[in-house]
Amino acid sequence: MGVGEDFKTFCRNLTINNRKSIGQRYQLITRRLNLDFWELDSRTSHSLYVGSYGRGTAIRGFSDLDMIFCLPYDYYQKYDNYQYNGQSAMLQDVKKSLQKTYPTTDIGADGQVVVIHFTDGISFEIVPAFLNEDGSYTYPDANSGGRWRVTNPKPEIGAISSMDLECNGNLKWLCRMTRSWKNVWGAPMGGLLIDTLAYRFIKDWEYKEKSFLYYDWMSRDFFKYLADEPECKYWLAVGSRQYIWSKGKFQYKAKRCYNLALEAIYYESSGYVRSARQKWREIYGTAYPS
């Protein structure tokens, strides 16, 4: 196999393999909340995948799935009229609803989400929210006495999907590969920052429409891009331009992997395929073929 086939295999190894069970749980959660808050028997209405899974950039083995469920606006008025922390009351009511479907499952309601902890290691983080006229969502934050916050995931999802179409599907694969690197190297980057920086990089990358054969160069050039990224307190998310606050410095680890990528490419061009694969596995972990 050549480097293109190796990266193709690597990407296949990152593909999520439990979509069926995820979809079934998503539908059951949606149906329960629709019955209790909308008096509607529907497994699809009023909910939306968000986060990395919603953007299509999550990888096999991810543990947290984010979804938004919209409540009727009348409930906003109800919880907003509470003298103290109506946001917490809202989360507790959603929790009680979900306990009807999952009476023996560990369910928590704290902060900004209701979390269902399934025994296979997957947690569903449900954000109950209200749809605003501009397409954004108002959601509860029960911390510090309670407040309302706004999030706008649809432009993020749209921007990633649109650019992915423009670059032959390479953006989402780059995002997924970078998640694998992050997990191996412990880089302090959340999923939205990875997706935002990958978007910014690939939109101007001269080989963005090429095949897996160019993924060694894409890796090399993206690690150089990350290594040269200025240290910031925050970035503006692709699409929504919401703040992404820094979790720490990732540039040094990216620089080390840029150098490893140079070595891998050298070995590959010199015919030392095994040595090249070893270097890529140092970068990306055991999902990369040996």
MIDREN-478782 format. One record per residue (C-alpha): residue number from 1; residue in one letter; z, x negated, y. Coordinates in steps of 0.1 Angstrom, whole numbers, plus 5000, padded with zeros to 4 digits. Each point is the difference from the previous one (the first is absolute). Example, Ala and Ser with C-alpha at 12.3 -4.5 7.8 and 13.67 -1.06 7.14 Angstrom:
1  a  5078  4877  4955;
2  s  4993  4986  5034;
END
This chain:
1  m  5000  5000  5000;
2  g  4993  4989  5036;
3  v  5023  5004  5030;
4  g  4984  5034  5008;
5  e  5009  5013  4966;
6  d  5035  4985  5002;
7  f  5007  5018  5032;
8  k  4985  5032  4987;
9  t  5024  4998  4970;
10  f  5029  4992  5024;
11  c  4992  5031  5021;
12  r  4998  5022  4969;
13  n  5034  4987  4989;
14  l  5014  5012  5034;
15  t  4986  5035  4996;
16  i  5027  5027  4997;
17  n  5001  5014  4965;
18  n  5024  5029  5003;
19  r  4981  5022  5024;
20  k  5002  5030  4977;
21  s  5038  5001  4999;
22  i  5002  4994  5037;
23  g  4976  5029  5007;
24  q  5020  5023  4977;
25  r  5032  4992  5018;
26  y  4984  5003  5034;
27  q  4988  5035  4991;
28  l  5033  5011  4986;
29  i  5018  4988  5031;
30  t  4975  5017  5023;
31  r  5002  5033  4981;
32  r  5038  5001  5001;
33  l  5001  4994  5037;
34  n  4972  5025  5007;
35  l  5018  5027  4980;
36  d  5033  4994  5019;
37  f  4987  4994  5035;
38  w  4967  5018  5002;
39  e  5004  5027  4973;
40  l  4967  4986  4986;
41  d  4991  4990  4964;
42  s  4979  4970  5007;
43  r  5000  4964  4985;
44  t  4979  4986  5028;
45  s  5006  5017  5034;
46  h  5021  4984  5028;
47  s  5004  4965  4984;
48  l  4984  4967  5004;
49  y  5001  4966  4984;
50  v  5009  4973  5025;
51  g  5011  4964  5000;
52  s  4981  4975  4979;
53  y  4991  5025  4973;
54  g  4986  5024  5026;
55  r  4980  4971  5015;
56  g  4987  4991  4966;
57  t  5014  4965  5002;
58  a  5030  5001  4975;
59  i  4999  4980  4968;
60  r  5012  5004  4965;
61  g  5037  4998  4996;
62  f  5008  5014  5035;
63  s  5033  5018  5001;
64  d  5001  5023  5031;
65  l  4975  5028  5006;
66  d  5001  5016  5035;
67  m  4990  5036  5006;
68  i  5003  5024  5030;
69  f  5007  5036  4995;
70  c  4995  5024  5030;
71  l  5025  5028  5006;
72  p  4993  5030  5021;
73  y  5007  4994  5037;
74  d  5027  5027  5000;
75  y  5022  4976  4981;
76  y  4997  4974  5028;
77  q  5015  5025  5024;
78  k  5028  5008  4974;
79  y  5010  4963  4995;
80  d  4995  4990  5036;
81  n  5025  5027  5010;
82  y  5028  4984  4979;
83  q  5029  4988  5021;
84  y  5001  4968  4979;
85  n  4974  4983  4978;
86  g  4977  5027  4991;
87  q  4978  4973  4986;
88  s  5026  4993  4973;
89  a  5002  5037  4992;
90  m  4962  5001  4997;
91  l  5000  4971  4975;
92  q  5028  5016  4980;
93  d  4980  5033  4998;
94  v  4970  4983  4987;
95  k  5021  4981  4974;
96  k  5015  5033  4988;
97  s  4965  5014  4996;
98  l  4989  4971  4979;
99  q  5031  5001  4978;
100  k  4987  5034  4987;
101  t  4970  4981  4984;
102  y  5019  4968  4992;
103  p  5036  5011  4993;
104  t  5010  4968  4980;
105  t  4980  4975  5020;
106  d  5017  4977  5026;
107  i  4990  5014  5035;
108  g  5012  4985  5032;
109  a  4997  5013  5036;
110  d  5009  4976  5027;
111  g  4984  4984  5030;
112  q  4965  5013  5003;
113  v  4990  5009  4965;
114  v  5009  5019  4969;
115  v  4996  4976  4970;
116  i  4995  5010  4964;
117  h  5008  4971  4977;
118  f  4981  5004  4967;
119  t  5012  4982  4969;
120  d  4967  4981  4996;
121  g  5007  4981  5032;
122  i  4979  5020  5024;
123  s  5017  5016  5030;
124  f  4984  5027  5020;
125  e  5010  4998  5037;
126  i  4993  5034  5015;
127  v  4999  5003  5038;
128  p  5005  5036  5011;
129  a  4982  5005  5033;
130  f  4982  5023  5024;
131  l  4964  4997  5008;
132  n  4992  4995  5037;
133  e  4970  5011  5019;
134  d  4986  4965  5002;
135  g  5002  4995  4963;
136  s  5031  4979  5001;
137  y  5033  5010  4983;
138  t  5035  5005  5013;
139  y  5026  4991  4974;
140  p  5038  4998  4998;
141  d  5021  4969  5004;
142  a  5036  5008  4990;
143  n  5014  4966  5011;
144  s  5023  4996  5030;
145  g  5006  5037  5004;
146  g  4964  5011  4995;
147  r  4968  4999  5019;
148  w  4963  5009  4996;
149  r  4973  4974  4995;
150  v  4962  5001  4999;
151  t  4976  4983  4976;
152  n  4962  5001  4998;
153  p  4987  4988  4966;
154  k  4967  5018  4999;
155  p  4982  4976  5025;
156  e  5013  4971  4979;
157  i  4986  5015  4968;
158  g  4967  5008  5017;
159  a  4996  4966  5015;
160  i  5006  4981  4968;
161  s  4977  5023  4980;
162  s  4972  4998  5026;
163  m  5001  4962  5002;
164  d  5002  4998  4962;
165  l  4967  5019  4998;
166  e  4985  4977  5026;
167  c  5009  4969  4980;
168  n  4990  5010  4965;
169  g  5035  5008  4989;
170  n  5013  4966  5007;
171  l  5027  5010  5025;
172  k  5022  5019  4976;
173  w  4996  4973  4974;
174  l  5011  4974  5025;
175  c  5030  5021  5009;
176  r  5009  5003  4963;
177  m  4996  4963  4993;
178  t  5021  4992  5030;
179  r  5028  5022  4986;
180  s  4999  4980  4968;
181  w  5003  4968  5020;
182  k  5029  5015  5020;
183  n  5018  5009  4968;
184  v  4996  4965  4986;
185  w  5009  4981  5031;
186  g  5025  5024  5016;
187  a  4981  5002  5032;
188  p  5019  5022  5025;
189  m  4972  5025  5006;
190  g  5000  5038  4996;
191  g  4970  5018  4986;
192  l  4988  5014  5034;
193  l  5000  4965  5015;
194  i  4980  4986  4971;
195  d  4975  5028  5004;
196  t  4998  4996  5037;
197  l  4994  4962  4999;
198  a  4975  5003  4972;
199  y  4981  5026  5020;
200  r  5000  4978  5031;
201  f  4988  4970  4979;
202  i  4973  5016  4980;
203  k  4983  5020  5027;
204  d  4986  4967  5014;
205  w  4997  4980  4968;
206  e  4964  4990  4995;
207  y  5000  5007  4962;
208  k  5018  5033  5001;
209  e  4973  5018  4981;
210  k  4997  4975  4972;
211  s  5011  5003  4964;
212  f  5029  4987  4980;
213  l  4982  4966  4999;
214  y  5012  4995  5036;
215  y  5037  5008  4993;
216  d  5010  4964  4998;
217  w  4987  4994  5035;
218  m  5015  5033  5012;
219  s  5034  4989  4987;
220  r  4996  4966  5016;
221  d  4990  5014  5034;
222  f  5026  5028  5000;
223  f  5028  4976  4993;
224  k  4987  4978  5029;
225  y  5000  5031  5021;
226  l  5036  5009  4991;
227  a  5011  4964  5005;
228  d  4986  5000  5035;
229  e  5014  5034  5009;
230  p  5023  4996  5030;
231  e  5037  5008  4994;
232  c  5006  5035  5014;
233  k  5029  5024  5004;
234  y  4977  5028  4990;
235  w  4963  5009  4993;
236  l  4981  5032  5007;
237  a  4990  5018  4968;
238  v  4963  5006  4994;
239  g  4990  5035  5009;
240  s  5033  5013  5013;
241  r  5010  4970  5021;
242  q  5036  5007  4991;
243  y  5024  4970  5001;
244  i  5004  4979  4969;
245  w  5031  4979  5005;
246  s  5001  4964  4987;
247  k  5020  4994  4968;
248  g  4998  4963  5003;
249  k  4976  4970  5000;
250  f  4972  5000  4974;
251  q  4977  4975  5016;
252  y  5014  4969  4981;
253  k  4996  5016  4966;
254  a  4965  5011  5010;
255  k  4992  4964  5010;
256  r  5012  4987  4966;
257  c  4978  5025  4982;
258  y  4970  4991  5023;
259  n  5004  4964  4987;
260  l  5003  5012  4964;
261  a  4968  5021  5005;
262  l  4982  4969  5012;
263  e  5011  4982  4969;
264  a  4989  5029  4978;
265  i  4966  5001  5016;
266  y  4996  4963  4996;
267  y  5009  5001  4963;
268  e  4976  5029  4995;
269  s  4971  4982  5016;
270  s  5007  4969  4980;
271  g  5000  5019  4967;
272  y  5037  4999  4994;
273  v  5003  5037  4993;
274  r  5034  4999  4983;
275  s  5015  4981  5029;
276  a  4985  5024  5025;
277  r  5015  5030  4982;
278  q  5034  4982  5000;
279  k  4999  4997  5038;
280  w  4990  5037  5004;
281  r  5029  5010  4977;
282  e  5023  4979  5022;
283  i  4989  5022  5029;
284  y  4996  5034  4985;
285  g  5022  5000  4968;
286  t  4993  5008  4964;
287  a  4976  5029  5008;
288  y  4974  4974  5006;
289  p  4983  4989  4968;
290  s  5010  4968  4983;
END
